Amino acid sequence: MTQGPVFIVGAPRSGSSILYRTLLKHPSFAVRGPEELALAESSVVNHLDSAPRWKPPRPRSLWLYFLGDEAAYSAFCDEVRKLTGGVGVPDDGSAPAWATPVLEAFVRHAVAVRGCRRMLEKTPTHIERADWLLAALPTAKLLFIHRHPVDTYTSYLRRAAVDPQATWADLSVEEFAEIYRRQGRIAQRLVAEVPERFRAVSYERFTSDPAAVVAEVCEFLGEDFVPEIVDEPNPDLSRARFDPHLYGKITTRTKDNSDYVDEATARKVMELAADVAAGWGYTG
């Protein structure tokens, strides 16, 4: 079987960026071009709602994922408009009839412009439509990295505190728990239904034993493990303005949760997210 594309589909604020950067060091996923652009999230599935109407200015996240190559980007967008034929996403939220050819075109164009052997993409909110990706791209494999709910919630709050533009991260406990449970339920269902195509990765295991976990991920993806991809020979925490550890050594501790929530709030997070948290093995 031809090795298909790989999508890191979640979860937000759970280590998806560092997993993405680690795998991009692998020869099969390495991208031709600046690392800052290689790390872009396409949000391609999220943009499909407006795909029939794409015209300049088109979705900027796609432009970044296409390494700012205007010719390649425009060629893809033009093909998408033809494939959709002006037909939008059904009102019931199901995948449109054109989802398969559009996503196939995305993979084809992305591999060409990024110069990689095999496409790797990371958009944490794609977990919401993971079923679309699995159905449209039969050779695709999906990764979902999960994290303790309190640690995840404080990561949202830390981002909101340091980035005035990140209004999406300023969540109440109730809002966060609803997202954590909804996305976690999708991931846990897919782990049970299609384990050969959907794999969950523990943030805690990944950060405490990155070599072992990345080796397991590579095996799942059908790739040889390259030990060097988990190393960071020249860490530079100043490169990423809002997530400095993205360019540092993989570490288990990136912040102190008590700086963002008190014990009562932490207990409330666990109470509201209890069912999904327990499914990942988090009980306290």
N, C-alpha and C positions, 0 to 999 in steps of 0.2 A: 504493500500500500504506500502511495505517495505520502510523505510527511506533510501534514497540513499546517495551517497557521496556528499560533498560540495566542490566546487572549487571557490576560490577567484581569478578571472581571470584578474583583473586590478583595476585601471590603475597604471602604474609605477610612482613612486615619488608622490603618492597621498594618502598615509595613509594605503596602503594595509597591510604593516607589522604590524602596531599597531592593525588593525582590526583582523588580523590573530592571534596575540598573545592574544588578548582579548578573542576570541572565543575558543582558545585552553585551556583556564581556565575552560570552561564549562565541566561538567562531561561526556557529550556524546562525546566530541572531545578530551578529555585529553589523552595525550600520555605517555606511559611508557618509561622512559629514560630521559637523560639530556635535559633541555629546549633548549639549544643551537642547539642540533640536531633536536629536535621536530620542531623548527622554520625553518628548511631547506626547500628550494623550490626544487621540483623535476624536473621541466621543462620537465616532461614526454612527453607532446604532442610535444614539440619542438624537442625532441630526436627521435621521431618516423621516421623521414626521414632516419635515419641511423640504425634503429632497426634491419633490416635483416642482418646487418654486425656486430652486437654487439659481442664483445669478449674482453677479458682482454687487456688493461684496459678499462672497461666499463664507461659510463657517471658518473662522480664523483657526480653530484648533486643528482642522483638517489641513489647512495650509502649513501650519507648523509641523504636523506629522509628515507632510510631504517635503520637509526640509526647506520650505520656502521656494521650491522650484515651481515657478508660475506656470510653465508650459505643461509639466506633468500634472499639476493640480487642476488646471483648466481642462485638460484632456479627460481626467477622471470625472469632473463635475459635468462636463458636456455629455459624457456617456451616460451618466446617471439620469440626467433630464430626459434623454431619449428612452432609456429603459423604463422609467416610471410612467412615461406617456401622460403626465399630468394627473395620474391617479394617486390619491393620498393613502395614508394608513387608515384601515377600517375604524369606524367609531368604537368598536368593541375592544380596540387595542391589540387585536391579533396581527400576526405578521402579514404584510401585503403580499400579493402574488409575485411582485417583483423583488422581494427580499433576497432570494437566492442569486439572481444575476447581478444585482447591485453589490452585494457583499463579495461575490466572486470577483467582480471588477475592482473593488477596493483592494483585495488581496493582491491581485495581479499588478495593478498600478503601484501599490505600495512597495512590493518587492523590487520592482524595476527602479523606482526613484531612490529607494533607500539602499539599494545595492547589497541586500542581505541574501543569504542562502534560503532563509526561512523567516517568515514574518512573525514578529512578536509585537503585541500591542497591549497597552494598559490603560483602561478607563474604569475606575472602581465602581461607578454607577451602572456599568453594563450588566451587573448581576441581575438588574431588574428585567432585562430582556435576554438573559442567557439562553432561554429556550429558542429564541430566534436564531442565535448564532449556531447552536447545536443542530437545528433543523436545516438551516440554509447551507451550512458548510460541514458536510459529513466527515471530513478529515480533520476538522479543527479540534483542538484540545483546550480546555479551560482550567484556569487556576484561580483559587479563592483563598486569600490569607485572612485568618481570623485572629482576634486578639481579645484579651479579657475586657469585658464591657466597661469597667471603671477606667482602665488604662486607655481604652478607645475614646471614652467620653472626655477625659481630660486632654486628650490629644486634640479633639475638636476645640475645646475651650482655649488651649494654648495657641492654636492657630488664629482663633478669633482675637486673642489678646495682642498678637504681634502683627496681624495683617488687617488693617482697617477695611480692606476690600472684601475680606472673607466673611461676609454677612451670613453665608450659608452655614458657617461653623458655629455661630452663636445660638446654640440650641438649649431649650429647656430639657430637664431630665426626661419628661414625658415625650417630647419630640424625638430625642435621641433614642430612647428605648423602642419607640415605634419603628424607627428606621432599622435599628440593630436586629430586632425580632423579624421584621419583614424580609430583610435581605438574608439573614441567617437561615430562615425557614426555607427559602428558595435553594440556598447552597446545600443545606442538609438533605433536602429532597433529591437534588441532583447527584450528590455523593452516593445516595442509596440506589438511585435509578440507573445511572450511567457511570459507574466508577472507572470504567476504562477510558472515559473522555473528560471527566470532571474530577479534579483533585483538590481537597482542602489542605492547606498548609497552616500549621500552628506558628504564630508569630513568636511565641515563647521558645519553641524548639528551634526555630530558624535563627533567632538571635543568640541562643545559648550554644548551639552546635551547628553553625552554618554549613560546614563542609558536609556533614552527614545528611542534612535536610536537602541541600542543593543536589547532592548525589542522587537522592531519592526522586527529586523532581526531574532531573535529567533522565533517569531510567523511565519514569512515567511518560516523558516526552519522546522517548526513543533516541536520545542523544547520549554520546559518551560524556562522562563527567570530566571536566577540566578543572583540577584543584585551584589553579591560579585565579579563577573568576571570583572566588570568595575573598581574595586578598585585596587590600587597598594600600599599595606601597607608599603613596604620597598623599595621606589624608589632608584635606583642606576644608575645614568647617566654614570658611568664609564664602564658599562658592554658591551655596544655596541660601538665599536671604531668609526664607521662612522655615526651612527644614534643614538646618545645618548638618545633621547627621547623615544626610543622603550621600555626602561625599567623604564620610569618615569610615572608620572601621566599624563593621557590624557589631553592635553592642546591645546588651540587654537593658541598659538604663539610659534613657534619653531625657527624662524629666522626673520631678518629684510630684506625684499625684496630689499630695497635701497642699501644694501651692495653688491648686485650682478647685478642689472640693473638700468639704469637711466630712467627718465620718458618717454623719446622718445622710448626707447626699449620696455618698458612696453606697450605703446600705439601700437607699431608695433605687439607685441604678440597678443593683443586683436583684432587688425584688421585682422590678418591672421587666427585667430581661431574663428572668430566672430560667424559663423553659429552654430558650435557645442557648443560653450560657451553659446550662447543664449538658446540652447536646454536644458542646465542644469540650466538656470536661471541667468547666469553671464552676466551682461551688462555693467559693468564698472570696 
